[in-house]
C-alpha cells in the first residue's frame, strides 16, 4: 500500500505519401500512479470492444509504412465507439441503481471528453455519434448542453476542474477500443496536486506555439530521407538538430552491425549525466552507446 509506479507510453505513426500521411505524428507521456492522486480512474466503469478487422496492418516488415483502409478504419472507429459507450452506460446505470439513483446517463454527465484523434473532424463526428446514442435511448431527451473539450480542459483553473468526470476513448486499429472515465479530485486548494497540475500547464499555449511550422514539401523530403535510410547500416544522419527541444535524444549513427548511438541536447542547467554516459562536444551534446541492436 502507498507505493508509486511510473508509467511511460509512447507511439509514432508514419505513412506513405497519400491521404493518410497528414494523420501521422508522434507523442509520449509519463504518468505517476499512486494513492491520493488528483485524477482517479473510476473502477468498474469501462467499456471495451475488440474485433478482427484489416483496417490497418503491416504486411511488409521491411517498411515502416502500414497498409491503411481509411474508409473502413473510420467505420470501425465509430462502431467501436457505439459499442464502448453502450457498455459503459450500462455499467454506470447498474452502479447508480445499487446506490438508489434512478435516472439515465447522458453526455451531460461528462464534464470533458478526450478522444483518440487521428484528425479533428473525426472527433466532432464522435461527439455527434454519442449524442445520437443518447437520443435513440430516449427520444424525449433534451440535447446535451455542455461545451465539451479534451486535454485543453487542463487550461482551466483547478476550481473549475474539481469534481468533474472526464471520459477517455482509446482506439487501436485491428481493432481494440476502450471508453473509461476519470474523476477529478475535489481538492483544488492552493498547493494541492490538482493545483500543481494546472499551474504547470499555464504556459501550454506558448509551448505549442513554439513548435516550428514547415512547408509540406519540406516534410515530404524529410519523410523520403527516412524511407530511404530505414534499416540502413553504416549510416550517419545528416539532418540538423538545432530545432529539437532541449533534452531531446536523437540518433547519431548506426554502425555496420546495426548498433545505434544516440546523443542528447542538454537541458538548461544540466549537470553530469549518470555513470557510463560519455560526454562529447562539451556544452553541445551528451552521447551514449546502446547495448542492443534494433
C-alpha positions as CSV (number, residue, x, y, z in Angstrom):
1,X,0.0,0.0,0.0
2,X,1.1,3.5,-0.7
3,X,3.8,2.6,-3.3
4,X,4.1,4.5,-6.6
5,X,4.5,3.4,-10.2
6,X,5.8,5.3,-13.2
7,X,4.1,4.5,-16.5
8,X,5.7,5.7,-19.7
9,X,3.8,5.4,-23.0
10,X,4.8,6.5,-26.5
11,X,3.8,6.0,-30.1
12,X,4.8,7.0,-33.6
13,X,2.8,6.9,-36.8
14,X,4.3,7.4,-40.3
15,X,2.5,6.9,-43.6
16,X,3.4,6.7,-47.2
17,X,2.5,9.6,-49.5
18,X,-1.2,9.9,-49.7
19,X,-4.3,10.8,-47.7
20,X,-3.2,9.1,-44.5
21,X,0.1,11.0,-44.2
22,X,-1.3,14.1,-42.5
23,X,-2.8,11.9,-39.7
24,X,0.7,10.8,-38.7
25,X,2.7,12.1,-35.7
26,X,4.4,11.1,-32.5
27,X,3.8,11.6,-28.8
28,X,4.8,10.3,-25.4
29,X,3.5,10.7,-21.8
30,X,4.9,9.8,-18.4
31,X,2.5,9.3,-15.5
32,X,2.9,8.8,-11.8
33,X,0.4,6.3,-10.4
34,X,-0.2,6.1,-6.7
35,X,-2.6,7.0,-3.8
36,X,-4.2,10.3,-3.2
37,X,-4.0,11.2,-6.9
38,X,-5.7,14.3,-8.3
39,X,-7.0,12.2,-11.3
40,X,-8.8,9.0,-10.3
41,X,-9.8,6.1,-12.6
42,X,-13.4,5.2,-11.8
43,X,-13.3,1.5,-11.0
44,X,-15.8,-0.7,-12.8
45,X,-16.7,2.0,-15.3
46,X,-15.1,0.8,-18.5
47,X,-16.5,-0.3,-21.9
48,X,-14.2,-2.3,-24.1
49,X,-14.8,-3.8,-27.6
50,X,-12.5,-5.8,-29.9
51,X,-12.9,-7.1,-33.4
52,X,-10.7,-8.8,-36.0
53,X,-10.6,-6.3,-39.0
54,X,-7.9,-5.4,-41.5
55,X,-8.4,-1.6,-41.4
56,X,-4.7,-1.1,-40.6
57,X,-1.9,-3.6,-40.8
58,X,1.8,-4.0,-41.6
59,X,2.4,-6.9,-44.0
60,X,5.8,-5.7,-45.2
61,X,8.3,-5.9,-42.3
62,X,11.0,-4.2,-44.4
63,X,8.9,-1.0,-44.4
64,X,7.7,1.3,-41.7
65,X,4.5,2.1,-43.6
66,X,1.3,0.3,-42.9
67,X,-1.5,-0.7,-45.3
68,X,-4.5,1.5,-44.4
69,X,-8.1,1.2,-45.5
70,X,-9.2,4.7,-44.4
71,X,-12.9,4.4,-45.1
72,X,-13.1,1.0,-43.2
73,X,-11.0,2.4,-40.3
74,X,-13.4,5.3,-39.8
75,X,-16.4,2.8,-39.8
76,X,-14.5,0.6,-37.3
77,X,-13.7,3.6,-35.1
78,X,-17.3,4.8,-34.9
79,X,-18.8,1.3,-34.4
80,X,-16.3,0.7,-31.6
81,X,-17.3,4.0,-30.0
82,X,-21.0,3.0,-30.2
83,X,-20.3,-0.4,-28.5
84,X,-18.0,1.0,-25.8
85,X,-20.4,3.8,-24.9
86,X,-23.3,1.3,-24.6
87,X,-21.2,-1.0,-22.3
88,X,-20.0,2.0,-20.2
89,X,-23.5,3.4,-19.9
90,X,-25.0,0.0,-18.8
91,X,-22.3,-0.3,-16.2
92,X,-22.9,3.1,-14.7
93,X,-26.6,2.6,-14.7
94,X,-26.1,-0.6,-12.7
95,X,-23.8,1.2,-10.3
96,X,-26.3,4.0,-9.9
97,X,-29.2,1.6,-9.3
98,X,-27.2,-0.1,-6.5
99,X,-26.8,3.4,-4.9
100,X,-30.5,4.1,-5.2
101,X,-30.3,6.5,-8.2
102,X,-32.9,6.1,-10.9
103,X,-32.0,8.2,-14.0
104,X,-30.4,7.8,-17.4
105,X,-26.8,8.6,-18.0
106,X,-26.2,11.1,-20.8
107,X,-23.3,13.1,-22.2
108,X,-24.2,15.9,-19.8
109,X,-22.7,13.7,-17.1
110,X,-19.2,14.2,-18.6
111,X,-17.6,17.5,-17.9
112,X,-14.9,16.9,-20.6
113,X,-14.2,14.3,-23.3
114,X,-10.9,13.1,-24.7
115,X,-10.7,11.0,-27.9
116,X,-8.1,9.2,-29.9
117,X,-7.7,11.9,-32.5
118,X,-6.3,11.0,-35.9
119,X,-7.9,14.2,-37.2
120,X,-10.2,16.8,-35.7
121,X,-13.3,16.1,-37.9
122,X,-13.5,12.5,-36.6
123,X,-13.6,13.9,-33.0
124,X,-16.5,16.1,-34.0
125,X,-18.3,13.2,-35.6
126,X,-17.7,11.1,-32.4
127,X,-19.4,13.6,-30.2
128,X,-22.3,13.8,-32.6
129,X,-22.4,9.9,-32.6
130,X,-22.7,9.8,-28.8
131,X,-25.5,12.4,-28.9
132,X,-27.3,10.2,-31.4
133,X,-26.9,7.2,-29.0
134,X,-28.5,9.3,-26.2
135,X,-31.3,10.3,-28.5
136,X,-32.0,6.7,-29.6
137,X,-32.2,5.6,-26.0
138,X,-34.6,8.4,-25.0
139,X,-36.1,10.5,-27.9
140,X,-37.7,12.9,-25.4
141,X,-34.2,13.7,-24.1
142,X,-33.1,17.3,-24.4
143,X,-29.9,17.7,-26.4
144,X,-26.6,17.9,-24.5
145,X,-26.0,21.5,-23.4
146,X,-22.4,21.2,-22.3
147,X,-19.4,22.7,-24.1
148,X,-17.0,19.7,-24.4
149,X,-13.3,20.0,-24.7
150,X,-10.4,17.5,-24.4
151,X,-7.0,17.9,-23.0
152,X,-7.4,21.7,-23.2
153,X,-9.5,21.2,-20.1
154,X,-6.4,21.4,-18.1
155,X,-6.0,25.1,-19.1
156,X,-9.0,25.7,-16.8
157,X,-8.4,26.6,-13.2
158,X,-8.2,23.9,-10.5
159,X,-11.5,25.1,-9.1
160,X,-13.3,24.7,-12.5
161,X,-11.9,21.1,-12.8
162,X,-12.6,19.9,-9.3
163,X,-15.1,17.1,-9.1
164,X,-15.5,16.8,-12.9
165,X,-15.9,13.5,-14.7
166,X,-13.6,13.1,-17.8
167,X,-14.3,10.5,-20.5
168,X,-11.4,9.0,-22.4
169,X,-11.9,7.0,-25.6
170,X,-8.9,5.0,-26.9
171,X,-8.9,3.2,-30.3
172,X,-6.3,1.0,-31.9
173,X,-6.7,-0.4,-35.4
174,X,-7.1,-4.1,-35.9
175,X,-9.1,-3.3,-33.7
176,X,-9.4,-2.8,-29.9
177,X,-11.1,0.1,-28.2
178,X,-12.0,1.2,-24.7
179,X,-14.0,4.1,-23.1
180,X,-13.4,4.8,-19.5
181,X,-13.7,7.7,-17.1
182,X,-11.5,9.7,-14.8
183,X,-12.9,11.6,-11.8
184,X,-11.0,14.8,-10.8
185,X,-10.4,15.3,-7.1
186,X,-12.4,17.8,-5.1
187,X,-9.3,19.3,-3.6
188,X,-8.4,22.4,-5.5
189,X,-6.8,24.3,-2.7
190,X,-3.5,26.2,-3.3
191,X,-0.6,23.8,-3.2
192,X,-2.8,20.7,-3.9
193,X,-1.8,18.2,-6.5
194,X,-4.6,19.4,-8.9
195,X,-3.5,23.0,-8.4
196,X,0.1,22.0,-9.3
197,X,-1.1,20.2,-12.5
198,X,-3.0,23.2,-13.8
199,X,-0.2,25.6,-12.8
200,X,2.4,23.5,-14.7
201,X,0.3,23.9,-17.8
202,X,-0.3,27.6,-17.6
203,X,2.2,28.1,-20.5
204,X,0.8,25.3,-22.6
205,X,-0.2,27.6,-25.5
206,X,3.2,29.2,-25.5
207,X,4.9,25.8,-25.7
208,X,2.6,24.7,-28.5
209,X,3.2,27.9,-30.4
210,X,7.0,27.4,-30.1
211,X,6.8,24.5,-32.5
212,X,8.3,25.2,-35.9
213,X,5.9,25.2,-38.9
214,X,7.4,23.8,-42.1
215,X,6.1,23.6,-45.6
216,X,4.5,20.3,-46.8
217,X,7.3,19.8,-49.4
218,X,10.0,20.1,-46.7
219,X,8.1,17.5,-44.6
220,X,7.8,15.2,-47.6
221,X,11.5,15.4,-48.2
222,X,12.3,14.5,-44.6
223,X,10.0,11.5,-44.9
224,X,11.7,10.5,-48.2
225,X,15.1,10.5,-46.3
226,X,13.6,8.5,-43.5
227,X,12.2,5.9,-46.0
228,X,15.5,5.6,-47.9
229,X,17.5,5.1,-44.7
230,X,15.1,2.7,-42.9
231,X,17.1,-0.3,-41.6
232,X,20.3,1.1,-43.2
233,X,23.6,0.1,-41.6
234,X,26.8,2.2,-41.5
235,X,24.7,5.3,-41.6
236,X,25.2,8.8,-40.1
237,X,22.1,11.0,-40.2
238,X,22.7,14.4,-41.8
239,X,19.7,16.3,-40.5
240,X,20.1,19.4,-38.3
241,X,19.4,19.0,-34.6
242,X,19.1,22.8,-34.0
243,X,15.3,22.7,-33.9
244,X,15.0,19.9,-31.4
245,X,13.7,20.7,-27.9
246,X,16.2,20.8,-25.1
247,X,16.7,17.3,-23.6
248,X,15.7,15.5,-26.8
249,X,17.6,12.3,-27.6
250,X,18.4,11.8,-31.3
251,X,20.2,9.2,-33.5
252,X,23.9,10.0,-34.1
253,X,25.0,6.9,-36.1
254,X,24.2,3.3,-36.9
255,X,27.3,1.1,-37.4
256,X,27.8,-1.9,-39.7
257,X,26.3,-4.2,-37.1
258,X,23.2,-2.1,-36.7
259,X,24.4,-0.8,-33.3
260,X,22.9,2.6,-32.6
261,X,24.4,5.6,-30.9
262,X,22.3,8.4,-29.5
263,X,23.0,11.9,-28.3
264,X,21.1,14.4,-26.2
265,X,20.6,18.1,-26.5
266,X,21.3,19.3,-22.9
267,X,18.7,20.9,-20.7
268,X,19.4,24.4,-19.3
269,X,21.5,23.9,-16.2
270,X,22.3,20.2,-16.9
271,X,24.7,18.6,-14.5
272,X,26.8,15.4,-15.2
273,X,24.7,12.5,-16.5
274,X,24.6,9.1,-14.9
275,X,27.8,7.0,-14.9
276,X,28.5,5.3,-18.2
277,X,27.5,8.2,-20.4
278,X,30.3,9.7,-22.4
279,X,30.3,13.5,-22.9
280,X,31.3,14.6,-26.4
281,X,31.4,18.1,-27.9
282,X,31.2,19.7,-24.4
283,X,28.3,22.0,-24.0
284,X,26.5,20.7,-27.0
285,X,25.5,17.1,-26.7
286,X,25.9,14.1,-24.4
287,X,26.5,10.8,-26.2
288,X,25.6,7.2,-25.2
289,X,26.1,3.9,-26.9
290,X,23.3,1.4,-26.7
291,X,24.0,-2.3,-26.0
292,X,21.3,-3.7,-28.2
293,X,20.5,-3.9,-31.9
294,X,17.1,-2.9,-33.2
